[in-house]
Amino acid sequence: MKLYSTLLALFITTCCYAQSPTPQSLSPTQQKEDVEYLKKQLFDAHADPFTELSQKQYTQVFDSIELKIKGPADVTTFLKLIKPAISWLSDEHAGFDIDTAKLSLEYKNASIFLPFTLKKQGNVYVVDQLLSPNTALKSGDTILQVNNVPVAKLINRCTHYTTGFPGQRYQTALAQFGYLYTWCADSATQHFSIRTGKNKGMIINGTNFKTWYNYRISHAGSGQDCPQMISYTRFGNAGYINSCSFITHNYKQVDSLKKVIDSLFAQAKNDGVKYLFIDISKNGGGNSQIGDIMINDFYAKTYLGYQCNWKRSDEYLRLIKSWGITDSSYAAKPAGSIIHFDAEQNSPSIDNPNRFNGKVYVIVGNGTFSSAMMFATIVKDNHIATLIGQTPENGHPDHFGEVYNTTLPNSKISLRFGVKEWIRPAGKIADNNLRPDITIDPNKTPEEIIEQVIK
């Protein structure tokens, strides 16, 4: 399960700024065909598409989208139309990707994005980060309206242009307000009328996609400043393992990474350090098997893994067959049924010469996502090690995963979402968040974290 937080995926797929051919025009018939295809994919293949809306309510969402189709549209306009359709899934892996060449030049090159993010302060919304210094606004200014529309109404609209759980979508709408505003606005403009808390009106200029792309990458909290997937450093009587990715593409890479992991834990053991810190605060996930490999190197007891609900669909069956995978058990189940797997009892190897026997801390943060989130949750629920850091905002213990990919037939927009529902070892609880045992700032230096925790 790769890290593709809702907006980051779109940023990555639209990171080129060169001139491109005239965007493709879609007829009303083509648009409606793509909408129907999208609905069928979600209803048939998603692990639980009716988490937030009933099937009747979700059908009405698609009906309202089709009613807005009046004439030909380019792919960018069509993407704006359908983006809200996947926001109701409560699926933080869901998203659309679009070929750069299909985006309108306006969205790629023009300064049509608001140059600030928001945060809530009491009962008002204020500027958090400014992406452009050439504006009369400053951090902390209260924002009441943008282009004569109340900011609270705009934030609510923006939540439907991102994905994840409701609270997660709200936080993203604040953190990416200037970017999302343009996607949910009726039309794009390079100049914005702003009304602040002092009832002062002003006109500010927009910024471009590249500025937002650079800002988002610098604040993504996933794999930044991490040239190696996993590395080890000694700090006095503590060892520090930095793991920024669990991504592997085949069994050979899994075996290769296992050898690296085993050697790093062996080094920590040979160094005689008393404490070991495993930093996954910027780990976007990948292969959940890597987490089990790491646990085997510092824990010797049996532990519970995740539960799983897997949606059987003909769509996913065709996909895995195209990969050359044969799953007769899955194929034998009726389409639409849910295949449930109880939490497995995982037993680390009895004799592991590389196993570290000292005190272990696992560091989590906003970049902890997908399989890294599962690793940290298994550690937490089984009391395997002490969890430190901050509660991740972008990832949750219970979530939809095992990402399924398909392409809308006419617009060629790529769609992804989860066909499995992963449930933490402790079972479903009301607070679907990963709470550290010790709260610290995971963005401090390793030396600062180690000193603070040990003291």
C-alpha positions as a Markdown table, in Angstrom:
| # | Residue | x | y | z |
|---|---|---|---|---|
| 1 | Met | 0.0 | 0.0 | 0.0 |
| 2 | Lys | 1.8 | 3.1 | -1.2 |
| 3 | Leu | 1.5 | 6.5 | 0.3 |
| 4 | Tyr | -0.7 | 8.6 | -1.9 |
| 5 | Ser | -2.4 | 11.1 | 0.4 |
| 6 | Thr | -5.2 | 12.5 | -1.6 |
| 7 | Leu | -3.6 | 15.7 | -2.8 |
| 8 | Leu | 0.0 | 14.5 | -3.0 |
| 9 | Ala | -1.0 | 12.0 | -5.7 |
| 10 | Leu | -2.5 | 14.8 | -7.9 |
| 11 | Phe | 0.6 | 16.9 | -7.3 |
| 12 | Ile | 2.9 | 14.2 | -8.4 |
| 13 | Thr | 1.0 | 13.5 | -11.5 |
| 14 | Thr | 0.9 | 17.1 | -12.5 |
| 15 | Cys | 4.4 | 18.2 | -11.8 |
| 16 | Cys | 5.5 | 19.1 | -15.3 |
| 17 | Tyr | 5.0 | 22.6 | -16.6 |
| 18 | Ala | 5.9 | 22.4 | -20.3 |
| 19 | Gln | 3.5 | 23.3 | -23.0 |
| 20 | Ser | 1.2 | 20.5 | -24.1 |
| 21 | Pro | -1.3 | 19.8 | -26.9 |
| 22 | Thr | -4.8 | 21.2 | -26.8 |
| 23 | Pro | -6.7 | 19.3 | -24.0 |
| 24 | Gln | -9.0 | 16.5 | -25.1 |
| 25 | Ser | -12.7 | 17.5 | -25.4 |
| 26 | Leu | -15.3 | 15.0 | -24.0 |
| 27 | Ser | -18.8 | 14.9 | -25.4 |
| 28 | Pro | -21.7 | 14.7 | -22.9 |
| 29 | Thr | -22.2 | 11.1 | -23.9 |
| 30 | Gln | -18.6 | 10.3 | -23.1 |
| 31 | Gln | -18.8 | 12.1 | -19.8 |
| 32 | Lys | -21.9 | 10.2 | -18.8 |
| 33 | Glu | -20.3 | 6.9 | -19.8 |
| 34 | Asp | -17.3 | 7.7 | -17.5 |
| 35 | Val | -19.6 | 8.6 | -14.6 |
| 36 | Glu | -21.6 | 5.4 | -14.9 |
| 37 | Tyr | -18.3 | 3.4 | -15.1 |
| 38 | Leu | -17.0 | 5.2 | -12.0 |
| 39 | Lys | -20.2 | 4.4 | -10.1 |
| 40 | Lys | -20.1 | 0.7 | -11.1 |
| 41 | Gln | -16.5 | 0.4 | -10.0 |
| 42 | Leu | -17.1 | 2.0 | -6.6 |
| 43 | Phe | -20.3 | 0.1 | -5.9 |
| 44 | Asp | -19.1 | -3.3 | -7.1 |
| 45 | Ala | -15.4 | -3.4 | -6.1 |
| 46 | His | -14.8 | -1.0 | -3.1 |
| 47 | Ala | -14.6 | -2.8 | 0.3 |
| 48 | Asp | -17.5 | -0.8 | 1.7 |
| 49 | Pro | -18.7 | 2.0 | -0.5 |
| 50 | Phe | -21.6 | 2.8 | 1.8 |
| 51 | Thr | -19.7 | 3.7 | 4.9 |
| 52 | Glu | -21.0 | 7.3 | 5.0 |
| 53 | Leu | -23.9 | 7.2 | 2.5 |
| 54 | Ser | -26.6 | 4.6 | 1.8 |
| 55 | Gln | -26.7 | 3.2 | -1.7 |
| 56 | Lys | -29.7 | 5.4 | -2.4 |
| 57 | Gln | -27.9 | 8.5 | -1.2 |
| 58 | Tyr | -24.8 | 7.6 | -3.1 |
| 59 | Thr | -26.8 | 7.0 | -6.3 |
| 60 | Gln | -28.3 | 10.5 | -5.9 |
| 61 | Val | -24.7 | 11.9 | -5.8 |
| 62 | Phe | -24.0 | 10.4 | -9.2 |
| 63 | Asp | -27.4 | 11.5 | -10.5 |
| 64 | Ser | -26.6 | 15.1 | -9.5 |
| 65 | Ile | -23.2 | 14.9 | -11.3 |
| 66 | Glu | -24.9 | 13.7 | -14.5 |
| 67 | Leu | -27.4 | 16.5 | -14.3 |
| 68 | Lys | -24.5 | 19.0 | -14.4 |
| 69 | Ile | -23.3 | 17.7 | -17.7 |
| 70 | Lys | -24.6 | 20.2 | -20.3 |
| 71 | Gly | -22.1 | 20.1 | -23.1 |
| 72 | Pro | -18.5 | 19.2 | -24.2 |
| 73 | Ala | -15.8 | 19.6 | -21.5 |
| 74 | Asp | -12.1 | 19.2 | -21.3 |
| 75 | Val | -10.6 | 16.6 | -19.0 |
| 76 | Thr | -9.7 | 19.2 | -16.3 |
| 77 | Thr | -13.3 | 20.4 | -16.1 |
| 78 | Phe | -14.6 | 16.8 | -16.0 |
| 79 | Leu | -12.2 | 16.0 | -13.2 |
| 80 | Lys | -13.5 | 18.9 | -11.2 |
| 81 | Leu | -17.0 | 17.5 | -11.7 |
| 82 | Ile | -16.3 | 14.0 | -10.6 |
| 83 | Lys | -13.8 | 14.6 | -7.8 |
| 84 | Pro | -16.4 | 14.8 | -5.0 |
| 85 | Ala | -17.8 | 11.4 | -6.0 |
| 86 | Ile | -15.0 | 9.6 | -4.1 |
| 87 | Ser | -14.9 | 11.8 | -1.0 |
| 88 | Trp | -17.8 | 9.8 | 0.7 |
| 89 | Leu | -15.8 | 6.6 | 0.7 |
| 90 | Ser | -13.9 | 7.3 | 4.0 |
| 91 | Asp | -11.0 | 5.9 | 2.0 |
| 92 | Glu | -7.6 | 7.6 | 2.5 |
| 93 | His | -6.1 | 5.6 | -0.3 |
| 94 | Ala | -8.7 | 6.7 | -2.8 |
| 95 | Gly | -7.9 | 9.2 | -5.5 |
| 96 | Phe | -7.8 | 10.2 | -9.1 |
| 97 | Asp | -4.6 | 10.6 | -11.2 |
| 98 | Ile | -4.5 | 12.5 | -14.5 |
| 99 | Asp | -1.9 | 12.6 | -17.3 |
| 100 | Thr | -0.2 | 16.0 | -17.2 |
| 101 | Ala | -0.9 | 16.5 | -20.9 |
| 102 | Lys | -4.6 | 16.3 | -20.2 |
| 103 | Leu | -4.6 | 19.2 | -17.7 |
| 104 | Ser | -5.5 | 22.6 | -19.0 |
| 105 | Leu | -2.6 | 25.0 | -19.3 |
| 106 | Glu | -4.4 | 27.3 | -17.0 |
| 107 | Tyr | -4.2 | 24.8 | -14.1 |
| 108 | Lys | -0.6 | 24.0 | -14.9 |
| 109 | Asn | 0.9 | 27.5 | -15.4 |
| 110 | Ala | -1.4 | 30.3 | -14.4 |
| 111 | Ser | -1.4 | 31.9 | -11.0 |
| 112 | Ile | -5.0 | 30.7 | -10.1 |
| 113 | Phe | -4.3 | 29.3 | -6.7 |
| 114 | Leu | -4.7 | 31.2 | -3.4 |
| 115 | Pro | -1.4 | 31.6 | -1.7 |
| 116 | Phe | -2.2 | 30.6 | 1.8 |
| 117 | Thr | -3.3 | 27.8 | 4.1 |
| 118 | Leu | -5.8 | 28.1 | 7.0 |
| 119 | Lys | -6.2 | 27.0 | 10.6 |
| 120 | Lys | -9.1 | 27.3 | 13.0 |
| 121 | Gln | -8.5 | 29.6 | 15.9 |
| 122 | Gly | -11.4 | 29.6 | 18.3 |
| 123 | Asn | -14.5 | 30.3 | 16.2 |
| 124 | Val | -12.7 | 31.9 | 13.3 |
| 125 | Tyr | -10.4 | 30.8 | 10.5 |
| 126 | Val | -7.0 | 32.5 | 10.2 |
| 127 | Val | -4.1 | 32.4 | 7.8 |
| 128 | Asp | -1.6 | 29.8 | 8.8 |
| 129 | Gln | 1.1 | 29.6 | 6.1 |
| 130 | Leu | 1.7 | 32.2 | 3.4 |
| 131 | Leu | 3.1 | 30.8 | 0.1 |
| 132 | Ser | 3.7 | 34.2 | -1.4 |
| 133 | Pro | 5.4 | 37.2 | 0.3 |
| 134 | Asn | 3.9 | 39.6 | -2.2 |
| 135 | Thr | 0.6 | 40.0 | -0.5 |
| 136 | Ala | -0.9 | 42.4 | 2.1 |
| 137 | Leu | -2.0 | 39.3 | 4.2 |
| 138 | Lys | 0.1 | 38.0 | 7.0 |
| 139 | Ser | 0.0 | 34.9 | 9.1 |
| 140 | Gly | -2.7 | 35.1 | 11.8 |
| 141 | Asp | -5.1 | 37.3 | 9.8 |
| 142 | Thr | -8.7 | 36.3 | 10.1 |
| 143 | Ile | -10.3 | 35.4 | 6.8 |
| 144 | Leu | -14.1 | 36.0 | 6.6 |
| 145 | Gln | -14.8 | 35.8 | 2.8 |
| 146 | Val | -13.1 | 34.9 | -0.4 |
| 147 | Asn | -14.7 | 36.4 | -3.5 |
| 148 | Asn | -17.8 | 37.3 | -1.4 |
| 149 | Val | -18.4 | 33.7 | -0.2 |
| 150 | Pro | -18.1 | 33.0 | 3.6 |
| 151 | Val | -14.9 | 31.0 | 4.3 |
| 152 | Ala | -16.7 | 28.4 | 6.4 |
| 153 | Lys | -18.9 | 27.5 | 3.4 |
| 154 | Leu | -15.8 | 27.3 | 1.2 |
| 155 | Ile | -14.0 | 25.0 | 3.6 |
| 156 | Asn | -17.0 | 22.7 | 3.6 |
| 157 | Arg | -17.0 | 22.7 | -0.2 |
| 158 | Cys | -13.3 | 21.9 | -0.2 |
| 159 | Thr | -13.7 | 18.8 | 2.0 |
| 160 | His | -15.5 | 17.2 | -1.0 |
| 161 | Tyr | -12.4 | 17.6 | -3.2 |
| 162 | Thr | -10.2 | 15.4 | -1.0 |
| 163 | Thr | -10.6 | 11.9 | 0.4 |
| 164 | Gly | -10.2 | 10.1 | 3.7 |
| 165 | Phe | -12.4 | 10.1 | 6.8 |
| 166 | Pro | -14.6 | 13.2 | 7.5 |
| 167 | Gly | -12.3 | 14.7 | 10.1 |
| 168 | Gln | -9.3 | 14.0 | 7.9 |
| 169 | Arg | -11.0 | 15.7 | 4.9 |
| 170 | Tyr | -11.7 | 18.7 | 7.1 |
| 171 | Gln | -8.0 | 19.0 | 8.2 |
| 172 | Thr | -6.9 | 18.6 | 4.6 |
| 173 | Ala | -9.3 | 21.3 | 3.5 |
| 174 | Leu | -7.6 | 23.7 | 5.9 |
| 175 | Ala | -4.0 | 22.6 | 5.2 |
| 176 | Gln | -4.6 | 22.7 | 1.4 |
| 177 | Phe | -7.2 | 25.5 | 1.3 |
| 178 | Gly | -5.5 | 27.7 | -1.3 |
| 179 | Tyr | -5.0 | 24.7 | -3.6 |
| 180 | Leu | -8.4 | 23.1 | -3.2 |
| 181 | Tyr | -10.3 | 26.4 | -3.4 |
| 182 | Thr | -9.6 | 26.6 | -7.1 |
| 183 | Trp | -10.8 | 23.1 | -7.7 |
| 184 | Cys | -14.1 | 23.6 | -6.0 |
| 185 | Ala | -14.6 | 27.2 | -7.3 |
| 186 | Asp | -17.1 | 27.8 | -10.1 |
| 187 | Ser | -14.4 | 29.5 | -12.2 |
| 188 | Ala | -10.7 | 30.2 | -12.0 |
| 189 | Thr | -9.2 | 33.7 | -11.5 |
| 190 | Gln | -5.8 | 35.2 | -10.8 |
| 191 | His | -7.0 | 37.9 | -8.5 |
| 192 | Phe | -9.0 | 37.3 | -5.3 |
| 193 | Ser | -11.2 | 39.5 | -3.2 |
| 194 | Ile | -10.5 | 38.9 | 0.5 |
| 195 | Arg | -12.3 | 40.2 | 3.5 |
| 196 | Thr | -10.5 | 39.9 | 6.8 |
| 197 | Gly | -11.5 | 40.0 | 10.4 |
| 198 | Lys | -11.1 | 43.7 | 10.6 |
| 199 | Asn | -13.8 | 44.0 | 7.9 |
| 200 | Lys | -11.0 | 45.1 | 5.6 |
| 201 | Gly | -11.3 | 44.3 | 2.0 |
| 202 | Met | -8.3 | 43.7 | -0.3 |
| 203 | Ile | -7.4 | 42.2 | -3.6 |
| 204 | Ile | -4.6 | 39.7 | -3.6 |
| 205 | Asn | -2.8 | 37.9 | -6.5 |
| 206 | Gly | -2.8 | 34.2 | -6.8 |
| 207 | Thr | 0.1 | 31.8 | -7.1 |
| 208 | Asn | 0.8 | 29.0 | -9.5 |
| 209 | Phe | 0.7 | 25.2 | -9.3 |
| 210 | Lys | 4.5 | 24.9 | -9.0 |
| 211 | Thr | 4.6 | 27.0 | -5.9 |
| 212 | Trp | 1.9 | 24.7 | -4.3 |
| 213 | Tyr | 3.7 | 21.6 | -5.5 |
| 214 | Asn | 7.0 | 22.7 | -3.9 |
| 215 | Tyr | 5.2 | 23.7 | -0.7 |
| 216 | Arg | 3.3 | 20.4 | -0.5 |
| 217 | Ile | 6.4 | 18.3 | -1.0 |
| 218 | Ser | 8.3 | 20.2 | 1.7 |
| 219 | His | 5.4 | 19.6 | 4.2 |
| 220 | Ala | 4.3 | 16.1 | 3.1 |
| 221 | Gly | 6.2 | 14.4 | 5.9 |
| 222 | Ser | 6.8 | 11.3 | 3.9 |
| 223 | Gly | 10.2 | 10.1 | 2.8 |
| 224 | Gln | 11.8 | 13.6 | 2.7 |
| 225 | Asp | 15.5 | 13.8 | 3.5 |
| 226 | Cys | 15.8 | 10.0 | 3.5 |
| 227 | Pro | 18.1 | 8.8 | 0.7 |
| 228 | Gln | 18.0 | 5.3 | 2.1 |
| 229 | Met | 14.9 | 3.2 | 2.8 |
| 230 | Ile | 16.4 | 2.2 | 6.1 |
| 231 | Ser | 19.5 | 3.2 | 8.0 |
| 232 | Tyr | 21.2 | 2.9 | 11.4 |
| 233 | Thr | 23.1 | 5.5 | 13.5 |
| 234 | Arg | 24.5 | 5.2 | 17.0 |
| 235 | Phe | 24.0 | 8.1 | 19.5 |
| 236 | Gly | 25.8 | 7.2 | 22.7 |
| 237 | Asn | 23.9 | 4.4 | 24.4 |
| 238 | Ala | 21.1 | 4.6 | 21.9 |
| 239 | Gly | 20.6 | 3.3 | 18.4 |
| 240 | Tyr | 18.5 | 5.1 | 15.8 |
| 241 | Ile | 16.9 | 3.3 | 12.9 |
| 242 | Asn | 15.3 | 5.6 | 10.3 |
| 243 | Ser | 12.8 | 3.8 | 8.0 |
| 244 | Cys | 11.2 | 6.1 | 5.4 |
| 245 | Ser | 9.6 | 3.4 | 3.2 |
| 246 | Phe | 8.4 | -0.2 | 3.2 |
| 247 | Ile | 8.0 | -0.3 | -0.6 |
| 248 | Thr | 9.1 | -3.5 | -2.4 |
| 249 | His | 8.1 | -4.7 | -5.8 |
| 250 | Asn | 8.9 | -8.4 | -5.7 |
| 251 | Tyr | 10.0 | -11.2 | -3.5 |
| 252 | Lys | 13.6 | -10.6 | -4.4 |
| 253 | Gln | 13.5 | -7.1 | -3.1 |
| 254 | Val | 11.8 | -8.3 | 0.1 |
| 255 | Asp | 14.7 | -10.8 | 0.7 |
| 256 | Ser | 17.2 | -8.1 | 0.0 |
| 257 | Leu | 15.6 | -5.6 | 2.4 |
| 258 | Lys | 15.3 | -8.3 | 5.1 |
| 259 | Lys | 19.1 | -8.8 | 4.9 |
| 260 | Val | 19.6 | -5.1 | 5.4 |
| 261 | Ile | 17.2 | -4.9 | 8.3 |
| 262 | Asp | 18.7 | -7.9 | 10.0 |
| 263 | Ser | 22.2 | -6.4 | 9.6 |
| 264 | Leu | 21.1 | -3.1 | 11.2 |
| 265 | Phe | 19.6 | -4.8 | 14.2 |
| 266 | Ala | 22.7 | -7.0 | 14.5 |
| 267 | Gln | 24.8 | -3.8 | 14.5 |
| 268 | Ala | 22.7 | -2.3 | 17.3 |
| 269 | Lys | 23.1 | -5.5 | 19.3 |
| 270 | Asn | 26.8 | -5.5 | 18.7 |
| 271 | Asp | 27.1 | -1.9 | 19.7 |
| 272 | Gly | 25.7 | -2.8 | 23.1 |
| 273 | Val | 23.2 | 0.1 | 23.1 |
| 274 | Lys | 20.5 | 0.1 | 25.8 |
| 275 | Tyr | 17.8 | 1.8 | 23.7 |
| 276 | Leu | 16.7 | 1.5 | 20.1 |
| 277 | Phe | 14.6 | 4.2 | 18.3 |
| 278 | Ile | 12.8 | 3.1 | 15.2 |
| 279 | Asp | 11.6 | 6.2 | 13.3 |
| 280 | Ile | 8.7 | 5.7 | 10.9 |
| 281 | Ser | 7.3 | 9.2 | 11.3 |
| 282 | Lys | 8.0 | 9.9 | 7.6 |
| 283 | Asn | 7.2 | 6.4 | 6.3 |
| 284 | Gly | 4.5 | 6.2 | 3.7 |
| 285 | Gly | 4.1 | 2.5 | 3.7 |
| 286 | Gly | 4.5 | -0.2 | 1.0 |
| 287 | Asn | 4.7 | -3.8 | 1.9 |
| 288 | Ser | 3.3 | -4.8 | 5.4 |
| 289 | Gln | 5.6 | -7.8 | 5.4 |
| 290 | Ile | 8.5 | -5.4 | 6.1 |
| 291 | Gly | 6.9 | -4.5 | 9.5 |
| 292 | Asp | 6.7 | -8.1 | 10.5 |
| 293 | Ile | 10.4 | -8.6 | 9.5 |
| 294 | Met | 11.3 | -5.7 | 11.8 |
| 295 | Ile | 9.2 | -6.9 | 14.7 |
| 296 | Asn | 11.0 | -10.3 | 14.5 |
| 297 | Asp | 14.3 | -8.5 | 15.2 |
| 298 | Phe | 13.2 | -7.0 | 18.5 |
| 299 | Tyr | 10.3 | -9.1 | 19.8 |
| 300 | Ala | 10.2 | -12.8 | 20.5 |
| 301 | Lys | 6.6 | -13.4 | 21.6 |
| 302 | Thr | 3.5 | -14.3 | 19.6 |
| 303 | Tyr | 1.4 | -11.3 | 18.6 |
| 304 | Leu | -1.9 | -10.5 | 16.8 |
| 305 | Gly | -2.0 | -9.1 | 13.3 |
| 306 | Tyr | -4.8 | -7.3 | 11.5 |
| 307 | Gln | -8.3 | -8.5 | 10.7 |
| 308 | Cys | -9.5 | -8.1 | 7.1 |
| 309 | Asn | -12.8 | -7.8 | 5.2 |
| 310 | Trp | -12.1 | -8.4 | 1.5 |
| 311 | Lys | -14.8 | -7.5 | -1.1 |
| 312 | Arg | -15.1 | -10.1 | -3.9 |
| 313 | Ser | -15.7 | -8.5 | -7.3 |
| 314 | Asp | -15.3 | -9.4 | -10.9 |
| 315 | Glu | -13.4 | -6.2 | -11.4 |
| 316 | Tyr | -10.6 | -7.1 | -9.0 |
| 317 | Leu | -10.6 | -10.7 | -10.2 |
| 318 | Arg | -9.9 | -9.5 | -13.8 |
| 319 | Leu | -7.2 | -7.2 | -12.5 |
| 320 | Ile | -5.3 | -9.9 | -10.6 |
| 321 | Lys | -5.7 | -12.3 | -13.6 |
| 322 | Ser | -4.0 | -9.7 | -15.7 |
| 323 | Trp | -1.1 | -9.8 | -13.3 |
| 324 | Gly | -0.8 | -13.6 | -13.9 |
| 325 | Ile | -2.2 | -14.4 | -10.4 |
| 326 | Thr | -4.6 | -17.3 | -9.9 |
| 327 | Asp | -6.7 | -17.3 | -6.7 |
| 328 | Ser | -9.2 | -20.1 | -7.0 |
| 329 | Ser | -10.6 | -19.5 | -3.5 |
| 330 | Tyr | -11.3 | -15.9 | -4.2 |
| 331 | Ala | -12.8 | -16.7 | -7.7 |
| 332 | Ala | -15.2 | -19.3 | -6.2 |
| 333 | Lys | -16.9 | -16.7 | -3.9 |
| 334 | Pro | -20.0 | -15.0 | -5.3 |
| 335 | Ala | -19.4 | -11.4 | -6.5 |
| 336 | Gly | -20.4 | -8.9 | -3.9 |
| 337 | Ser | -19.7 | -11.1 | -0.9 |
| 338 | Ile | -17.3 | -10.2 | 1.9 |
| 339 | Ile | -14.5 | -12.6 | 2.7 |
| 340 | His | -13.5 | -12.2 | 6.3 |
| 341 | Phe | -10.1 | -13.1 | 7.8 |
| 342 | Asp | -9.6 | -13.1 | 11.6 |
| 343 | Ala | -6.5 | -11.6 | 13.1 |
| 344 | Glu | -3.6 | -14.0 | 12.7 |
| 345 | Gln | -1.3 | -15.2 | 15.5 |
| 346 | Asn | 2.2 | -14.2 | 14.3 |
| 347 | Ser | 5.1 | -16.1 | 15.9 |
| 348 | Pro | 8.6 | -14.6 | 15.5 |
| 349 | Ser | 11.4 | -17.1 | 15.0 |
| 350 | Ile | 12.6 | -18.7 | 18.3 |
| 351 | Asp | 16.3 | -18.5 | 17.5 |
| 352 | Asn | 17.2 | -15.1 | 16.1 |
| 353 | Pro | 20.8 | -14.1 | 16.6 |
| 354 | Asn | 20.1 | -10.6 | 15.4 |
| 355 | Arg | 17.3 | -9.8 | 17.9 |
| 356 | Phe | 17.8 | -6.6 | 19.9 |
| 357 | Asn | 16.9 | -7.2 | 23.6 |
| 358 | Gly | 17.0 | -3.6 | 24.9 |
| 359 | Lys | 14.3 | -1.0 | 25.3 |
| 360 | Val | 12.6 | -0.1 | 21.9 |
| 361 | Tyr | 10.7 | 3.1 | 21.0 |
| 362 | Val | 8.8 | 3.5 | 17.7 |
| 363 | Ile | 8.4 | 7.1 | 16.5 |
| 364 | Val | 5.3 | 8.0 | 14.6 |
| 365 | Gly | 4.1 | 11.3 | 13.0 |
| 366 | Asn | 2.0 | 12.8 | 10.2 |
| 367 | Gly | 4.0 | 10.9 | 7.6 |
| 368 | Thr | 3.2 | 7.5 | 9.1 |
| 369 | Phe | 0.8 | 6.0 | 6.6 |
| 370 | Ser | -0.6 | 2.7 | 5.2 |
| 371 | Ser | 1.6 | -0.3 | 6.0 |
| 372 | Ala | 3.8 | 1.8 | 8.3 |
| 373 | Met | 0.6 | 2.7 | 10.2 |
| 374 | Met | -0.3 | -1.0 | 10.4 |
| 375 | Phe | 3.2 | -1.8 | 11.8 |
| 376 | Ala | 2.9 | 0.9 | 14.4 |
| 377 | Thr | -0.7 | -0.1 | 15.3 |
| 378 | Ile | 0.4 | -3.8 | 15.8 |
| 379 | Val | 3.2 | -2.5 | 18.0 |
| 380 | Lys | 0.7 | -0.4 | 20.0 |
| 381 | Asp | -2.1 | -3.0 | 20.4 |
| 382 | Asn | 0.2 | -5.8 | 21.3 |
| 383 | His | 2.3 | -3.7 | 23.7 |
| 384 | Ile | 5.4 | -4.7 | 21.8 |
| 385 | Ala | 7.3 | -1.4 | 22.2 |
| 386 | Thr | 6.7 | 2.1 | 23.4 |
| 387 | Leu | 5.1 | 4.4 | 20.8 |
| 388 | Ile | 6.3 | 8.0 | 20.8 |
| 389 | Gly | 5.7 | 11.0 | 18.6 |
| 390 | Gln | 2.4 | 12.6 | 17.6 |
| 391 | Thr | -0.9 | 11.2 | 16.4 |
| 392 | Pro | -0.8 | 10.9 | 12.6 |
| 393 | Glu | -3.4 | 13.1 | 10.9 |
| 394 | Asn | -3.1 | 11.5 | 7.5 |
| 395 | Gly | -3.4 | 7.8 | 8.4 |
| 396 | His | -5.6 | 5.7 | 10.7 |
| 397 | Pro | -5.4 | 2.3 | 12.2 |
| 398 | Asp | -8.6 | 1.0 | 10.6 |
| 399 | His | -8.7 | 1.9 | 6.9 |
| 400 | Phe | -9.3 | 0.6 | 3.4 |
| 401 | Gly | -6.3 | -0.7 | 1.5 |
| 402 | Glu | -5.1 | -3.3 | -1.0 |
| 403 | Val | -5.3 | -0.6 | -3.7 |
| 404 | Tyr | -7.3 | -1.4 | -6.9 |
| 405 | Asn | -6.5 | 0.7 | -10.0 |
| 406 | Thr | -8.6 | 1.2 | -13.1 |
| 407 | Thr | -9.0 | 3.9 | -15.8 |
| 408 | Leu | -12.1 | 5.7 | -16.9 |
| 409 | Pro | -12.7 | 4.7 | -20.5 |
| 410 | Asn | -13.1 | 8.1 | -22.2 |
| 411 | Ser | -11.3 | 10.6 | -20.1 |
| 412 | Lys | -8.5 | 8.1 | -19.3 |
| 413 | Ile | -8.5 | 9.5 | -15.7 |
| 414 | Ser | -7.0 | 6.8 | -13.4 |
| 415 | Leu | -9.0 | 5.8 | -10.3 |
| 416 | Arg | -7.8 | 4.0 | -7.2 |
| 417 | Phe | -9.4 | 2.8 | -4.0 |
| 418 | Gly | -9.3 | 0.0 | -1.5 |
| 419 | Val | -10.8 | -3.5 | -1.9 |
| 420 | Lys | -9.9 | -4.6 | 1.6 |
| 421 | Glu | -11.0 | -3.2 | 5.0 |
| 422 | Trp | -8.2 | -3.5 | 7.5 |
| 423 | Ile | -9.2 | -3.7 | 11.2 |
| 424 | Arg | -6.6 | -3.2 | 13.9 |
| 425 | Pro | -5.7 | -6.1 | 16.3 |
| 426 | Ala | -7.6 | -4.5 | 19.1 |
| 427 | Gly | -10.8 | -4.4 | 17.0 |
| 428 | Lys | -12.9 | -1.5 | 16.0 |
| 429 | Ile | -13.0 | 1.3 | 18.5 |
| 430 | Ala | -14.7 | 4.7 | 18.4 |
| 431 | Asp | -11.4 | 6.6 | 18.4 |
| 432 | Asn | -9.8 | 5.5 | 15.1 |
| 433 | Asn | -6.5 | 7.2 | 15.8 |
| 434 | Leu | -3.1 | 6.0 | 16.7 |
| 435 | Arg | -2.3 | 7.7 | 20.0 |
| 436 | Pro | 1.4 | 7.6 | 21.1 |
| 437 | Asp | 2.3 | 6.5 | 24.6 |
| 438 | Ile | 4.6 | 9.5 | 24.9 |
| 439 | Thr | 3.8 | 12.7 | 23.0 |
| 440 | Ile | 6.9 | 14.5 | 21.5 |
| 441 | Asp | 7.7 | 16.4 | 18.4 |
| 442 | Pro | 8.9 | 13.8 | 15.8 |
| 443 | Asn | 10.5 | 16.6 | 13.7 |
| 444 | Lys | 13.2 | 17.2 | 16.3 |
| 445 | Thr | 16.6 | 15.8 | 15.6 |
| 446 | Pro | 17.3 | 12.2 | 16.6 |
| 447 | Glu | 19.6 | 13.5 | 19.4 |
| 448 | Glu | 16.9 | 15.7 | 20.8 |
| 449 | Ile | 14.3 | 12.9 | 20.7 |
| 450 | Ile | 16.6 | 10.4 | 22.3 |
| 451 | Glu | 17.6 | 12.9 | 25.1 |
| 452 | Gln | 14.0 | 13.9 | 25.8 |
| 453 | Val | 12.6 | 10.4 | 25.9 |
| 454 | Ile | 15.4 | 8.8 | 28.0 |
| 455 | Lys | 15.4 | 11.6 | 30.5 |
